[in-house]
Amino acid sequence: MLFARCYPDYFRLAQYVFTEVVWDAAASSRRREQVLEAGRPIGEMILQIFQEAVETGDLDARGWTLAELAVSPWTLCLGMHTLVHAQGMLQHYDVHDPYRLLMCNIHHLLNGYGWRPLFEPADGAALDAMIKRICAEVFHDICGIGD
């Protein structure tokens, strides 16, 4: 969400690259491998977060691989980005503040995983504080978000 806000043109281009019409039909296997390799560092970081949660006992993997656990929040994010960028789609269904809703849904998912500590997504003040902390810690130096 923050990356899309800071670099909207790059983000939209990246979304387009992963559509079936480009990824499957237009991109060569060599180019697809290059894209996957370029994304490897962030993928490894995300898997490391899940690994640490399992190792510290904050998350019971229940026999799932780290990638199987991580794909759910990833797809929630991709789906929301797709809907946000489909002009009028969310407004038609009277859905407001979609990225805040996404954060709530991700926490419902993580709570369902039993990821400790559990987070109450309905606690608006706690959600605001968590979002502000993430913005300040992760992206402040990059695009001034989180002040």
Backbone as ProteinMPNN parsed JSONL, in Angstrom:
{"seq_chain_A": "MLFARCYPDYFRLAQYVFTEVVWDAAASSRRREQVLEAGRPIGEMILQIFQEAVETGDLDARGWTLAELAVSPWTLCLGMHTLVHAQGMLQHYDVHDPYRLLMCNIHHLLNGYGWRPLFEPADGAALDAMIKRICAEVFHDICGIGD", "coords_chain_A": {"N_chain_A": [[0.827, -1.179, 0.0], [1.905, 1.217, 0.836], [4.066, 1.428, -0.904], [2.715, 1.585, -3.334], [1.501, 4.039, -2.99], [3.688, 5.752, -2.824], [5.056, 5.327, -5.231], [3.279, 5.399, -7.64], [3.083, 5.091, -10.498], [5.048, 3.182, -11.143], [4.099, 1.099, -9.611], [1.585, 0.535, -10.812], [2.47, -0.306, -13.316], [3.906, -2.593, -12.574], [1.783, -4.152, -11.623], [0.446, -4.582, -14.027], [2.29, -6.096, -15.47], [2.092, -8.599, -14.285], [-0.303, -9.561, -15.139], [-2.31, -11.966, -16.879], [-2.298, -11.632, -19.651], [0.131, -10.385, -20.184], [2.156, -11.699, -18.595], [1.832, -14.485, -19.189], [1.422, -14.563, -21.979], [3.037, -12.676, -23.327], [5.56, -12.3, -22.132], [8.806, -13.621, -22.184], [10.186, -16.796, -21.125], [12.708, -16.417, -20.075], [12.64, -13.693, -19.361], [10.602, -13.772, -17.439], [11.872, -15.304, -15.469], [13.894, -13.5, -14.768], [12.403, -11.451, -13.6], [11.271, -12.828, -11.426], [13.61, -13.443, -10.023], [14.507, -10.872, -9.382], [12.582, -10.181, -7.521], [13.14, -11.863, -5.456], [14.596, -11.09, -3.0], [12.694, -9.598, -1.397], [10.689, -11.496, -1.117], [12.065, -13.449, 0.343], [12.489, -12.017, 2.689], [9.862, -11.772, 3.658], [9.174, -14.472, 4.035], [11.006, -15.007, 6.052], [9.965, -13.542, 8.18], [7.655, -15.028, 8.733], [8.95, -17.441, 9.391], [10.394, -16.73, 11.725], [8.234, -16.192, 13.398], [7.14, -18.741, 13.662], [9.321, -20.082, 14.848], [9.57, -18.729, 17.305], [7.274, -19.436, 18.526], [5.032, -17.908, 18.166], [3.405, -18.493, 16.094], [1.69, -21.251, 14.895], [2.41, -23.399, 12.459], [0.915, -25.507, 11.578], [1.47, -27.63, 9.861], [1.672, -26.454, 7.392], [3.631, -25.042, 4.732], [5.983, -22.317, 4.844], [5.631, -20.645, 2.631], [3.045, -21.343, 1.877], [1.599, -20.307, 4.02], [2.199, -17.577, 3.774], [1.104, -16.82, 1.34], [-1.588, -16.168, 1.559], [-2.019, -13.533, 2.896], [-0.708, -12.099, 0.927], [-2.284, -12.5, -1.379], [-4.646, -11.306, -0.539], [-3.812, -8.653, -0.49], [-3.103, -8.226, -3.223], [-5.59, -8.628, -4.451], [-7.125, -6.532, -3.321], [-5.729, -4.294, -4.266], [-6.243, -4.581, -6.996], [-9.036, -4.185, -7.068], [-9.195, -1.568, -6.025], [-8.007, -0.106, -8.069], [-9.722, -0.47, -10.157], [-11.694, 1.575, -11.562], [-14.41, 2.958, -9.877], [-15.431, 0.531, -8.965], [-15.328, -0.296, -6.155], [-16.695, 1.837, -5.034], [-19.213, 1.492, -6.117], [-20.171, -0.601, -4.596], [-20.301, 0.62, -2.206], [-18.01, 0.664, -0.588], [-15.693, 1.995, 1.472], [-12.549, 3.566, 2.214], [-10.603, 1.499, 1.454], [-7.991, 0.452, 1.922], [-7.618, 0.574, 4.644], [-9.621, -1.184, 5.375], [-8.486, -3.449, 4.231], [-6.258, -3.797, 5.933], [-7.62, -4.474, 8.287], [-8.813, -6.895, 7.463], [-6.556, -8.459, 6.945], [-5.576, -8.708, 9.532], [-7.676, -10.153, 10.671], [-7.305, -12.532, 9.267], [-4.686, -13.271, 10.152], [-5.224, -13.538, 12.869], [-6.926, -15.723, 12.669], [-5.078, -17.609, 11.889], [-3.986, -17.915, 14.297], [-1.904, -16.366, 15.056], [0.177, -15.001, 17.362], [0.984, -12.024, 19.192], [-2.581, -11.86, 19.377], [-4.59, -9.604, 17.473], [-6.938, -7.049, 17.741], [-8.954, -6.271, 15.255], [-11.177, -4.578, 15.18], [-10.641, -2.556, 16.914], [-10.25, 0.562, 16.497], [-8.458, 2.624, 17.301], [-6.151, 1.181, 18.033], [-5.567, 0.018, 15.561], [-5.066, 2.334, 14.014], [-2.781, 3.292, 15.368], [-0.976, 1.192, 14.905], [-0.769, 1.258, 12.086], [0.29, 3.835, 11.73], [2.758, 3.517, 13.047], [4.016, 1.578, 11.428], [4.142, 2.969, 8.987], [5.832, 5.106, 9.713], [8.177, 3.747, 10.518], [8.903, 2.166, 8.311], [8.62, 3.575, 5.846], [9.129, 6.315, 6.129], [11.592, 7.678, 5.577], [11.688, 7.284, 2.863], [9.428, 8.324, 1.466], [8.219, 10.245, 3.039], [5.945, 9.493, 4.492], [3.942, 9.015, 7.362], [4.277, 10.937, 9.244]], "CA_chain_A": [[0.0, 0.0, 0.0], [2.785, 2.38, 0.913], [4.832, 1.488, -2.141], [1.793, 2.064, -4.368], [1.283, 5.467, -2.75], [4.929, 6.483, -3.099], [5.486, 5.119, -6.612], [2.062, 4.896, -8.285], [3.28, 4.656, -11.886], [5.791, 1.93, -11.112], [3.22, 0.08, -9.059], [0.604, 0.143, -11.836], [3.194, -1.068, -14.329], [4.184, -3.918, -12.008], [0.52, -4.893, -11.637], [0.155, -4.959, -15.406], [3.233, -7.141, -15.876], [1.661, -9.895, -13.756], [-1.575, -10.013, -15.709], [-2.165, -13.126, -17.755], [-2.01, -11.219, -21.026], [1.562, -10.072, -20.301], [2.993, -12.729, -17.983], [1.748, -15.752, -19.917], [1.397, -14.476, -23.445], [4.019, -11.784, -23.942], [6.877, -12.357, -21.509], [9.561, -14.851, -22.427], [10.535, -17.507, -19.895], [13.911, -15.748, -19.561], [12.216, -12.45, -18.711], [9.867, -14.136, -16.228], [12.888, -15.699, -14.484], [14.557, -12.286, -14.3], [11.466, -10.769, -12.699], [11.206, -13.613, -10.199], [14.881, -13.276, -9.326], [14.529, -9.511, -8.822], [11.692, -10.161, -6.37], [13.561, -12.841, -4.448], [14.929, -10.547, -1.671], [11.524, -9.267, -0.586], [10.044, -12.759, -0.8], [12.827, -14.074, 1.419], [12.214, -11.252, 3.906], [8.529, -12.134, 4.131], [9.256, -15.832, 4.573], [11.765, -14.937, 7.306], [9.027, -13.082, 9.216], [6.87, -16.203, 9.097], [9.854, -18.392, 10.038], [10.653, -16.263, 13.084], [6.999, -16.368, 14.167], [7.044, -20.168, 13.973], [10.405, -20.434, 15.776], [9.331, -18.143, 18.628], [6.024, -19.955, 19.058], [3.93, -16.982, 17.921], [2.586, -19.027, 15.014], [1.716, -22.69, 14.677], [2.263, -23.559, 11.007], [-0.084, -26.557, 11.365], [1.864, -28.464, 8.743], [1.78, -25.689, 6.151], [4.942, -24.452, 4.472], [5.991, -20.866, 5.03], [5.047, -20.036, 1.437], [1.593, -21.554, 1.922], [1.073, -19.347, 4.977], [2.401, -16.204, 3.306], [0.367, -16.506, 0.117], [-2.906, -15.609, 1.861], [-2.003, -12.068, 2.976], [-0.272, -11.584, -0.371], [-3.419, -12.462, -2.308], [-5.558, -10.265, -0.063], [-3.27, -7.373, -0.961], [-3.244, -8.136, -4.679], [-7.002, -8.471, -4.779], [-7.578, -5.19, -2.961], [-5.141, -3.352, -5.228], [-6.986, -4.729, -8.247], [-10.335, -3.537, -6.9], [-8.995, -0.128, -5.85], [-7.652, 0.506, -9.342], [-10.831, -0.626, -11.107], [-12.48, 2.789, -11.331], [-15.808, 2.866, -9.526], [-15.834, -0.791, -8.484], [-15.616, -0.31, -4.723], [-17.716, 2.844, -4.762], [-20.489, 0.884, -6.476], [-20.584, -1.436, -3.469], [-20.265, 1.467, -1.016], [-16.85, 0.303, 0.219], [-14.858, 3.176, 1.662], [-11.267, 3.362, 2.879], [-10.296, 0.089, 1.189], [-6.739, -0.041, 2.483], [-7.867, 0.346, 6.075], [-10.371, -2.438, 5.391], [-7.503, -4.499, 3.96], [-5.503, -4.047, 7.167], [-8.514, -5.218, 9.197], [-8.968, -8.262, 6.966], [-5.292, -9.178, 7.156], [-5.508, -9.073, 10.952], [-8.613, -11.262, 10.879], [-6.629, -13.721, 8.753], [-3.596, -13.643, 11.059], [-5.872, -14.055, 14.086], [-7.39, -17.059, 12.325], [-3.895, -18.467, 11.931], [-3.557, -18.023, 15.691], [-0.642, -15.631, 15.18], [0.191, -14.251, 18.601], [-0.25, -11.761, 19.924], [-3.763, -11.599, 18.564], [-4.84, -8.179, 17.295], [-8.369, -6.801, 17.579], [-9.117, -5.371, 14.113], [-12.251, -3.605, 15.408], [-10.117, -1.49, 17.77], [-9.786, 1.586, 15.554], [-7.288, 3.335, 17.815], [-4.996, 0.277, 17.927], [-5.264, -0.103, 14.14], [-4.431, 3.594, 13.618], [-1.436, 3.344, 15.942], [-0.134, 0.22, 14.204], [-0.517, 1.771, 10.736], [1.201, 4.979, 11.859], [4.089, 2.997, 13.398], [4.593, 0.94, 10.24], [4.473, 4.03, 8.032], [6.992, 5.844, 10.201], [9.371, 2.907, 10.574], [9.281, 1.557, 7.042], [8.647, 4.424, 4.664], [9.305, 7.739, 6.376], [12.742, 8.193, 4.864], [11.555, 7.114, 1.434], [8.452, 9.212, 0.84], [7.644, 11.176, 3.99], [4.684, 9.03, 5.074], [4.001, 8.593, 8.753], [4.467, 12.076, 10.169]], "C_chain_A": [[0.875, 1.246, 0.0], [3.6, 2.538, -0.362], [3.959, 2.031, -3.273], [1.553, 3.561, -4.222], [2.513, 6.286, -3.128], [5.325, 6.44, -4.574], [4.319, 4.599, -7.45], [2.273, 4.409, -9.722], [4.016, 3.32, -11.941], [4.887, 0.803, -10.628], [2.206, -0.393, -10.097], [1.259, -0.677, -12.943], [3.488, -2.486, -13.83], [2.914, -4.761, -11.961], [0.224, -5.418, -13.033], [1.037, -6.12, -15.863], [2.746, -8.521, -15.438], [0.277, -10.324, -14.227], [-1.311, -11.155, -16.679], [-1.744, -12.724, -19.165], [-0.53, -10.868, -21.225], [2.405, -11.241, -19.81], [3.006, -14.013, -18.802], [1.953, -15.616, -21.415], [2.544, -13.668, -24.041], [5.43, -11.915, -23.379], [7.546, -13.698, -21.804], [9.87, -15.527, -21.093], [11.779, -16.888, -19.264], [13.536, -14.489, -18.8], [11.443, -12.744, -17.421], [10.843, -14.54, -15.121], [13.607, -14.475, -13.919], [13.672, -11.528, -13.308], [11.375, -11.508, -11.369], [12.479, -13.455, -9.373], [14.972, -11.898, -8.685], [13.655, -9.415, -7.578], [12.097, -11.077, -5.241], [13.871, -12.21, -3.083], [13.699, -10.214, -0.819], [10.755, -10.53, -0.216], [10.736, -13.465, 0.346], [12.605, -13.352, 2.742], [10.87, -11.65, 4.505], [8.53, -13.534, 4.721], [10.009, -15.869, 5.894], [10.874, -14.46, 8.452], [8.175, -14.253, 9.687], [7.722, -17.231, 9.835], [10.119, -18.0, 11.484], [9.419, -16.435, 13.96], [6.819, -17.83, 14.569], [8.086, -20.538, 15.036], [10.165, -19.895, 17.176], [8.041, -18.645, 19.268], [4.844, -19.019, 18.884], [2.97, -17.502, 16.86], [2.781, -20.536, 14.923], [1.425, -22.915, 13.191], [1.259, -24.647, 10.642], [0.199, -27.399, 10.125], [1.98, -27.733, 7.419], [3.213, -25.207, 5.972], [4.844, -22.952, 4.714], [5.354, -20.161, 3.835], [3.529, -20.198, 1.42], [0.933, -20.603, 2.915], [1.111, -17.925, 4.409], [1.552, -15.842, 2.094], [-0.994, -15.869, 0.416], [-2.893, -14.095, 2.041], [-1.588, -11.421, 1.65], [-1.464, -11.467, -1.32], [-4.488, -11.48, -1.842], [-5.11, -8.901, -0.576], [-3.452, -7.206, -2.463], [-4.689, -7.908, -5.085], [-7.508, -7.077, -4.471], [-7.002, -4.158, -3.915], [-5.899, -3.4, -6.555], [-8.323, -4.006, -8.156], [-10.209, -2.027, -6.758], [-8.754, 0.545, -7.201], [-8.675, 0.268, -10.444], [-11.816, 0.506, -10.817], [-13.942, 2.498, -11.036], [-16.26, 1.548, -8.921], [-16.224, -0.759, -7.007], [-16.685, 0.709, -4.352], [-19.108, 2.292, -5.069], [-21.047, 0.052, -5.325], [-20.513, -0.697, -2.131], [-19.171, 1.034, -0.041], [-15.926, 1.515, 0.265], [-13.591, 2.798, 2.407], [-10.783, 1.916, 2.708], [-8.994, -0.406, 1.806], [-6.829, -0.235, 3.996], [-8.637, -0.972, 6.245], [-9.432, -3.624, 5.14], [-6.702, -4.829, 5.222], [-6.348, -4.818, 8.175], [-8.627, -6.673, 8.758], [-7.693, -9.086, 7.128], [-5.178, -9.591, 8.628], [-6.51, -10.163, 11.306], [-7.968, -12.569, 10.412], [-5.537, -14.186, 9.715], [-4.139, -14.144, 12.392], [-6.369, -15.476, 13.846], [-6.253, -18.065, 12.282], [-3.481, -18.745, 13.372], [-2.248, -17.294, 15.943], [-0.711, -14.756, 16.424], [1.232, -13.138, 18.553], [-1.403, -11.472, 18.961], [-4.035, -10.097, 18.566], [-6.331, -8.0, 17.07], [-8.589, -5.795, 16.45], [-10.208, -4.317, 14.305], [-11.808, -2.453, 16.308], [-9.462, -0.443, 16.869], [-8.542, 2.312, 16.017], [-6.033, 2.47, 17.704], [-4.585, 0.114, 16.46], [-4.563, 1.15, 13.636], [-2.998, 3.675, 14.114], [-0.491, 2.391, 15.221], [0.212, 0.718, 12.801], [0.474, 2.93, 10.787], [2.622, 4.51, 12.165], [4.769, 2.377, 12.181], [5.005, 1.993, 9.221], [5.743, 4.758, 8.442], [8.262, 5.015, 10.129], [9.839, 2.448, 9.207], [9.494, 2.587, 5.942], [8.917, 5.892, 4.916], [10.455, 8.324, 5.561], [12.582, 8.131, 3.352], [10.586, 8.128, 0.841], [7.708, 10.087, 1.838], [6.318, 10.768, 4.593], [4.92, 8.705, 6.551], [4.246, 9.716, 9.726], [3.254, 12.276, 11.023]], "O_chain_A": [[0.623, 2.201, -0.734], [3.8, 3.654, -0.843], [4.415, 2.844, -4.077], [1.417, 4.271, -5.218], [2.395, 7.379, -3.684], [5.869, 7.41, -5.101], [4.367, 3.465, -7.926], [1.686, 3.4, -10.116], [3.64, 2.431, -12.705], [4.909, -0.303, -11.168], [1.991, -1.595, -10.246], [0.669, -1.632, -13.448], [3.338, -3.456, -14.572], [2.962, -5.961, -12.232], [-0.199, -6.562, -13.199], [0.574, -7.02, -16.564], [2.964, -9.506, -16.144], [-0.254, -11.334, -13.766], [-0.216, -11.283, -17.227], [-0.928, -13.399, -19.793], [0.0, -11.037, -22.323], [3.276, -11.724, -20.534], [4.07, -14.566, -19.078], [2.589, -16.463, -22.042], [2.979, -13.953, -25.157], [6.401, -11.663, -24.093], [6.932, -14.759, -21.688], [9.817, -14.883, -20.046], [11.888, -16.841, -18.039], [14.056, -14.242, -17.712], [11.612, -12.041, -16.425], [10.661, -14.161, -13.965], [13.894, -14.421, -12.723], [14.156, -11.027, -12.294], [11.398, -10.886, -10.307], [12.416, -13.346, -8.148], [15.461, -11.769, -7.562], [13.961, -8.642, -6.67], [11.472, -11.075, -4.181], [13.437, -12.76, -2.071], [13.679, -10.526, 0.372], [10.223, -10.625, 0.89], [10.077, -14.02, 1.225], [12.539, -13.986, 3.796], [10.756, -11.842, 5.715], [7.954, -13.764, 5.785], [9.687, -16.675, 6.767], [11.019, -14.931, 9.58], [7.99, -14.452, 10.887], [7.26, -17.831, 10.806], [10.073, -18.849, 12.375], [9.537, -16.784, 15.134], [6.394, -18.122, 15.687], [7.769, -21.226, 16.007], [10.528, -20.554, 18.151], [7.746, -18.318, 20.417], [3.76, -19.296, 19.398], [1.848, -17.01, 16.74], [3.909, -21.025, 14.88], [0.317, -22.649, 12.726], [0.799, -24.698, 9.501], [-0.722, -27.826, 9.428], [2.352, -28.339, 6.415], [3.927, -24.99, 6.951], [3.75, -22.393, 4.78], [4.619, -19.189, 4.007], [2.811, -19.292, 0.995], [-0.182, -20.14, 2.675], [0.152, -17.167, 4.556], [1.307, -14.661, 1.85], [-1.499, -15.101, -0.403], [-3.687, -13.413, 1.394], [-2.057, -10.337, 1.301], [-1.63, -10.446, -1.988], [-5.17, -10.879, -2.672], [-5.922, -8.098, -1.035], [-3.906, -6.158, -2.922], [-4.975, -7.09, -5.96], [-8.242, -6.494, -5.269], [-7.709, -3.24, -4.332], [-6.161, -2.361, -7.161], [-8.7, -3.287, -9.082], [-11.021, -1.282, -7.306], [-9.246, 1.647, -7.442], [-8.504, 0.761, -11.559], [-12.663, 0.394, -9.931], [-14.634, 1.871, -11.838], [-17.376, 1.462, -8.41], [-17.334, -1.155, -6.651], [-17.49, 0.467, -3.452], [-20.069, 2.592, -4.36], [-22.259, 0.011, -5.111], [-20.646, -1.3, -1.067], [-19.373, 1.034, 1.174], [-15.446, 1.993, -0.762], [-13.57, 1.816, 3.15], [-10.579, 1.201, 3.69], [-8.902, -1.576, 2.178], [-6.177, -1.119, 4.552], [-8.342, -1.767, 7.138], [-9.571, -4.674, 5.766], [-6.494, -6.0, 5.541], [-5.843, -5.718, 8.845], [-8.546, -7.581, 9.586], [-7.756, -10.281, 7.417], [-4.733, -10.699, 8.93], [-6.226, -11.011, 12.152], [-8.075, -13.593, 11.086], [-5.473, -15.367, 10.054], [-3.581, -15.07, 12.982], [-6.248, -16.335, 14.72], [-6.442, -19.239, 12.602], [-2.727, -19.68, 13.644], [-1.559, -17.567, 16.926], [-1.563, -13.873, 16.523], [2.274, -13.309, 17.92], [-1.211, -10.914, 17.88], [-3.745, -9.406, 19.542], [-6.926, -8.734, 16.282], [-8.429, -4.593, 16.659], [-10.17, -3.27, 13.659], [-12.535, -1.47, 16.446], [-8.285, -0.546, 16.525], [-7.656, 2.592, 15.21], [-4.97, 2.963, 17.326], [-3.395, 0.077, 16.15], [-3.573, 1.053, 12.911], [-2.101, 4.078, 13.373], [0.661, 2.737, 14.954], [1.362, 0.612, 12.374], [1.397, 2.995, 9.975], [3.583, 5.041, 11.608], [5.95, 2.618, 11.93], [6.096, 1.919, 8.654], [6.625, 4.997, 7.617], [9.31, 5.517, 9.725], [11.042, 2.349, 8.965], [10.455, 2.482, 5.181], [8.93, 6.665, 3.957], [10.293, 9.364, 4.922], [13.27, 8.853, 2.63], [10.889, 8.735, -0.186], [6.651, 10.624, 1.505], [5.619, 11.612, 5.156], [5.972, 8.186, 6.926], [4.407, 9.473, 10.922], [3.228, 13.181, 11.856]]}, "name": "protein", "num_of_chains": 1, "seq": "MLFARCYPDYFRLAQYVFTEVVWDAAASSRRREQVLEAGRPIGEMILQIFQEAVETGDLDARGWTLAELAVSPWTLCLGMHTLVHAQGMLQHYDVHDPYRLLMCNIHHLLNGYGWRPLFEPADGAALDAMIKRICAEVFHDICGIGD"}
